[in-house]
Amino acid sequence: MPKLSVNIDHIGTLREARKTYEPDPVYAAGEALLGGARGITVHLRGDRRHIKDRDLLILRQVVPFGLNVEHAIRRDMLEIMKVVGPDSVCFVPEHPEEVTTEGGLNLKAAYKEAKKAAADLKKRRIRITAFIEPDEKQLKLARDIGCDSVELYTQHYAEARDLKTREDAFRKIARGAEIGRRLGLEIHGGHGLNYVNVSRIARLPQMAELSIGHAIIARAVFVGLRQAVREMAELVNP
């Protein structure tokens, strides 16, 4: 059964709504771990709309395992990762105007820079993940650039409004997971997963980790973060 990595970006989003110092993502990470999270994920964006450099530096001191940082493949981001030294980095696409990540990274277009960035970070014993669509060509490219794992984009499954669309999306994820494992990649999943739709993805035999954020933070408004994480962890790894 997969591990649960809790994305705490939206704690930073709430803090930035008032441009103040609370709620603190570092405190949120502690609550998530106490609730049963096996990792903490944050997305360091170019515009720093939620997570800040300061957050990363302190998180590295207090998160003992599974600190995963998502970021675009940019030289300035790579330099920050060398300083912070997270356990893993996930390369993601990023557009300044987007509300949230809108799809997988196109590794064909980003191949040279991704391969160089992966090699650079792996020298520092940082595991490399790419956030991609469950597509065979993208999976092979992820292997070729040196990824240890891939995070399969699950939004199409999560947001499906009818049974056929949902089943088609699920089959693509399942097939992508099978292909990825055959290629030697560890399989992760994420984006749009919530308390209603997560169980089926979690039961895929190849799935090693799920990254979930928005649904957990939304639930935490009513029951508290530690309890919200505990409820999700029970679904992901019953």
C-alpha positions as CSV (number, residue, x, y, z in Angstrom):
1,M,0.0,0.0,0.0
2,P,1.2,3.5,-0.7
3,K,2.6,6.1,1.7
4,L,0.8,9.4,2.1
5,S,2.8,12.6,1.5
6,V,0.8,15.6,2.6
7,N,1.1,18.8,0.5
8,I,1.0,21.8,2.9
9,D,1.1,24.5,0.2
10,H,-2.4,25.8,1.2
11,I,-1.3,26.6,4.7
12,G,1.1,29.0,3.0
13,T,-1.8,30.3,0.8
14,L,-3.8,31.1,3.9
15,R,-0.9,32.8,5.5
16,E,-0.3,34.9,2.4
17,A,-3.9,36.0,2.3
18,R,-3.0,38.4,5.1
19,K,0.7,38.7,4.4
20,T,1.4,37.7,8.0
21,Y,3.3,34.9,9.8
22,E,0.4,32.5,10.6
23,P,-0.6,29.8,10.0
24,D,3.0,28.5,9.7
25,P,3.6,25.7,7.2
26,V,6.3,24.3,9.5
27,Y,3.8,23.8,12.3
28,A,1.5,22.2,9.8
29,A,4.2,19.7,8.8
30,G,4.5,18.6,12.4
31,E,0.7,18.1,12.7
32,A,0.6,16.2,9.5
33,L,3.4,13.8,10.6
34,L,1.6,13.3,13.9
35,G,-1.5,12.4,11.9
36,G,0.2,9.7,10.1
37,A,1.8,11.3,7.0
38,R,4.9,9.6,5.8
39,G,6.2,12.6,3.9
40,I,5.7,16.3,3.4
41,T,5.4,17.9,0.0
42,V,5.7,21.6,-0.9
43,H,5.8,23.5,-4.2
44,L,8.3,26.3,-4.4
45,R,6.9,28.6,-7.1
46,G,8.7,31.3,-8.9
47,D,6.3,33.9,-7.5
48,R,6.5,32.5,-3.9
49,R,2.7,32.7,-3.7
50,H,2.6,30.3,-0.8
51,I,5.8,28.5,0.2
52,K,8.9,30.7,0.9
53,D,12.6,29.9,1.0
54,R,12.5,30.4,4.7
55,D,9.9,27.6,5.0
56,L,12.1,25.2,3.2
57,L,15.2,25.8,5.4
58,I,13.2,25.3,8.6
59,L,11.3,22.3,7.2
60,R,14.5,20.6,6.4
61,Q,15.5,20.9,10.1
62,V,12.2,19.6,11.5
63,V,11.0,17.0,8.9
64,P,13.1,13.9,9.5
65,F,12.1,12.0,6.4
66,G,10.2,12.3,3.1
67,L,10.7,16.1,2.5
68,N,9.7,16.5,-1.2
69,V,10.0,19.8,-3.0
70,E,8.2,20.4,-6.3
71,H,9.6,23.1,-8.6
72,A,10.1,24.1,-12.2
73,I,13.3,23.2,-13.9
74,R,15.1,26.5,-13.4
75,R,18.7,27.3,-12.4
76,D,17.7,29.4,-9.4
77,M,15.5,26.6,-8.1
78,L,18.3,24.1,-8.5
79,E,20.7,26.3,-6.5
80,I,18.1,26.5,-3.7
81,M,17.7,22.7,-3.6
82,K,21.5,22.3,-3.2
83,V,21.3,24.5,-0.1
84,V,18.2,22.9,1.4
85,G,19.0,19.3,0.5
86,P,15.4,17.8,0.4
87,D,15.0,14.0,0.3
88,S,13.4,14.3,-3.1
89,V,12.7,16.8,-5.8
90,C,9.8,16.6,-8.3
91,F,10.1,18.5,-11.6
92,V,6.8,20.1,-12.5
93,P,5.5,22.5,-15.2
94,E,4.7,25.9,-14.1
95,H,2.8,28.9,-15.6
96,P,2.6,32.2,-13.6
97,E,-1.1,32.6,-14.4
98,E,-2.3,29.1,-13.4
99,V,-4.2,28.6,-10.2
100,T,-2.8,25.1,-9.8
101,T,-0.6,22.8,-11.9
102,E,-2.6,22.1,-15.1
103,G,-1.0,18.9,-16.4
104,G,2.1,16.8,-16.6
105,L,5.5,18.0,-17.5
106,N,6.4,17.5,-21.2
107,L,9.7,15.7,-20.9
108,K,10.3,15.6,-24.6
109,A,10.4,19.4,-24.7
110,A,12.3,19.7,-21.4
111,Y,14.6,16.7,-22.0
112,K,18.1,18.3,-22.1
113,E,17.5,20.6,-19.1
114,A,15.7,17.9,-17.1
115,K,18.5,15.4,-17.7
116,K,21.2,17.9,-16.7
117,A,19.2,19.0,-13.6
118,A,18.6,15.4,-12.5
119,A,22.2,14.5,-12.8
120,D,23.2,17.6,-10.8
121,L,20.9,17.0,-7.9
122,K,21.5,13.2,-7.8
123,K,25.2,14.0,-7.0
124,R,23.8,15.4,-3.8
125,R,21.8,12.2,-3.1
126,I,18.5,13.8,-3.9
127,R,15.9,11.5,-5.4
128,I,14.4,12.7,-8.7
129,T,10.7,12.5,-9.6
130,A,8.9,13.9,-12.7
131,F,5.2,14.9,-12.6
132,I,3.9,13.5,-15.9
133,E,0.8,12.2,-17.7
134,P,0.5,8.4,-17.6
135,D,1.9,8.1,-21.1
136,E,4.4,5.4,-22.2
137,K,6.6,7.9,-24.1
138,Q,6.8,10.2,-21.1
139,L,7.5,7.3,-18.8
140,K,10.4,6.2,-21.0
141,L,11.8,9.7,-21.1
142,A,11.6,9.9,-17.3
143,R,13.7,6.8,-17.1
144,D,16.1,8.1,-19.6
145,I,16.7,11.4,-17.8
146,G,17.5,9.5,-14.6
147,C,14.3,9.7,-12.6
148,D,14.0,7.4,-9.6
149,S,10.2,7.8,-9.6
150,V,7.3,9.5,-11.5
151,E,4.2,11.1,-10.1
152,L,1.3,10.3,-12.4
153,Y,-1.2,13.1,-13.0
154,T,-4.5,12.0,-11.6
155,Q,-6.7,15.1,-12.2
156,H,-8.5,13.7,-15.2
157,Y,-9.7,10.7,-13.1
158,A,-10.4,12.9,-10.1
159,E,-12.5,15.5,-12.0
160,A,-14.4,13.1,-14.3
161,R,-18.1,13.9,-14.4
162,D,-19.3,10.7,-16.0
163,L,-18.5,7.0,-15.6
164,K,-17.0,6.5,-19.0
165,T,-14.6,9.4,-18.6
166,R,-13.6,8.2,-15.2
167,E,-13.0,4.6,-16.3
168,D,-10.9,5.7,-19.3
169,A,-8.8,7.9,-17.1
170,F,-8.4,5.2,-14.5
171,R,-7.3,2.7,-17.1
172,K,-4.7,5.1,-18.4
173,I,-3.3,5.5,-14.8
174,A,-3.3,1.8,-14.2
175,R,-1.5,1.1,-17.5
176,G,1.0,3.9,-16.8
177,A,1.7,2.4,-13.4
178,E,2.4,-1.0,-14.9
179,I,4.6,0.4,-17.6
180,G,6.5,2.6,-15.2
181,R,7.3,-0.3,-12.9
182,R,8.5,-2.4,-15.8
183,L,10.9,0.5,-16.6
184,G,12.2,0.4,-13.1
185,L,10.5,3.6,-11.8
186,E,8.8,3.9,-8.5
187,I,5.2,5.0,-9.0
188,H,3.6,7.9,-7.2
189,G,0.2,9.6,-7.9
190,G,-1.4,12.9,-7.2
191,H,-3.6,15.9,-8.1
192,G,-7.3,16.2,-7.4
193,L,-7.4,13.2,-5.1
194,N,-9.8,13.4,-2.2
195,Y,-11.6,11.3,0.4
196,V,-14.1,10.0,-2.1
197,N,-11.9,9.0,-5.0
198,V,-8.5,8.1,-3.5
199,S,-9.1,4.5,-2.5
200,R,-9.2,3.1,-6.0
201,I,-5.9,4.7,-6.9
202,A,-4.4,3.6,-3.6
203,R,-5.2,0.0,-4.4
204,L,-3.2,-0.1,-7.6
205,P,-0.4,-2.6,-6.7
206,Q,2.3,-0.5,-8.2
207,M,1.4,2.7,-6.3
208,A,4.2,3.5,-3.8
209,E,3.2,7.0,-2.7
210,L,0.3,9.5,-3.0
211,S,0.7,13.3,-2.7
212,I,-2.5,15.0,-1.5
213,G,-3.0,18.5,-0.3
214,H,-6.1,20.5,-1.1
215,A,-8.6,17.9,0.1
216,I,-6.8,17.4,3.4
217,I,-6.5,21.2,4.1
218,A,-10.1,21.7,3.3
219,R,-11.1,18.9,5.7
220,A,-8.8,20.3,8.3
221,V,-10.9,23.5,8.5
222,F,-13.6,21.4,10.2
223,V,-11.8,18.7,12.1
224,G,-8.2,19.9,12.5
225,L,-5.2,19.0,10.4
226,R,-4.0,16.1,12.5
227,Q,-7.4,14.4,12.3
228,A,-7.8,15.2,8.6
229,V,-4.5,13.6,7.8
230,R,-5.4,10.6,10.0
231,E,-8.6,10.1,8.0
232,M,-6.8,10.2,4.7
233,A,-4.0,7.9,5.8
234,E,-6.6,5.3,6.8
235,L,-8.0,5.4,3.2
236,V,-4.6,5.4,1.6
237,N,-3.2,2.6,3.7
238,P,-6.0,0.9,5.6
